[in-house]
């Protein structure tokens, strides 16, 4: 996709959603971090059902560390991979207390050093909590980038690098939210809603669906 077309894609998406936001429920950088860790291989809706009860008990690293793995496991049992995630949440909470004064760090390197935090999770936290222009490539962005021809790549890292090269600077702050929401509700995996798509005329996808 030509750079001018990419710019037009984001101009249209920003017109539809001027201030896109994550659909995960959170109240602080810490609760956002925990929610994103829990969302790996799970839906935001599923995570949002579990986190209110969890955060009512522990909404700071110190409280989560005190709660312990067993209690956290019981509170997030409805989420996939809950046992591993419970261990990671408690472990990262202890590290935040011991090494960061209970504060979520604002660099990708420090975030990725935490248990259960990969590049995508770190990028989400940096973007949503701290306003950094990062692009967190999940399955939706990976699909949209490749399907539209906007940012082709065989890996999430490749798609992220491609997007960083072509997304105009004024759209970088919200780019990953626009693409996630577009992929979640319009450019869906099995049957994309091409007739409802605001960027269908710019998209390079050959097998567009019809109404």
Secondary structure, DSSP 8 states (H G I E B T S, - for coil): --HHHHHHHHHHHHHH-TT---SS--SSHHHHHHHHHHTTTS-HHHHHHHHHHHHHH--SHHHHHHHHHHHHHHHTTTSTTHHHHHHHHHHHHHHHHHHHTT---SSHHHHHTSTT--HHHHHHHHHHTT--------HHHHHHHHHHSSS--SSHHHHHHHHHHHS-GGGTTTHHHHHHHHHHHTS-SSS--GGG-TTTTT---SS----
